[in-house]
Amino acid sequence: MNKINIAIDGPAGAGKSTVAKTVASLLQYVYIDTGAMYRALAWVALNSNTDIQDDSRLSALLHNTSIELKPSSIGNRVFVNQEEVTEMIRSNEVTAAVSDVSAHAGVREQMVKKQQKLAEGKGAVLDGRDIGTTVLPKAELKIYLMASVEERAKRRHIENINKGRDADLQMIMDDIQSRDQKDANREISPLIKAADAIEIDTTKLSAEQVAKRIQDLAEERIRVV
């Protein structure tokens, strides 16, 4: 069967990762969590006291850091220099730092090359902020997920509670609004909807409903490639 690449973009908390993992499972595709790659670098920077505002130092740090995504029955496991950091990169500290880390040109240039390499063979689902516009501008199917700030904050709040993390709803809402502003206004690869992306509002939909719609769209594209 023909395979395609699927690019899923959208703001923080729109459900990208959950939906992308489900779509990959439904289609038996590879899921590439690009956000986890930036989170891994943010985690390394914070733990090595590297200035997250310094592009040259962050770029050098990334060049000398091994970041691996290893599939498992419960999704990608993330390894930094052979150490698993899957849970650690989801901390509030990393979440607060990742937008600044991902805004640097040198960092994004290296990350984009890594992500494009991972998707070379087709049959991949990637989610992030600039997949359809920068990483895979020729992806056969581009999706832009969105949801209200309130709904996105509620989802993150529930996720944090379930995982035993600090969970202040107002703080999460403020963080999401701050990340939206940073992501949309950064100079390098800002968060924008690709011209040929299909927009899906997930506010009142379950992850399963969104994934099924994307699966249907993907199967239509697969038939014509």
Salt bridges, closest charged atoms under 4 A:
ASP33 OD2 - ARG90 NH2 3.11
ASP54 OD2 - ARG57 NE 3.64
GLU84 OE2 - ARG77 NE 2.67
GLU87 OE1 - ARG165 NH2 3.74
ASP100 OD1 - LYS182 NZ 3.62
GLU109 OE2 - LYS113 NZ 3.71
GLU120 OE1 - LYS117 NZ 3.67
ASP130 OD2 - ARG108 NH2 2.81
GLU140 OE2 - LYS122 NZ 2.63
GLU151 OE1 - LYS154 NZ 3.42
GLU151 OE2 - ARG155 NE 3.11
GLU159 OE1 - ARG156 NE 3.68
GLU159 OE2 - LYS163 NZ 3.99
ASP180 OD2 - ARG152 NH2 2.77
ASP183 OD2 - ARG129 NE 2.78
ASP183 OD1 - ARG186 NH1 3.45
ASP196 OD1 - LYS142 NZ 3.15
GLU199 OE1 - LYS193 NZ 3.55
ASP216 OD1 - LYS212 NZ 2.70
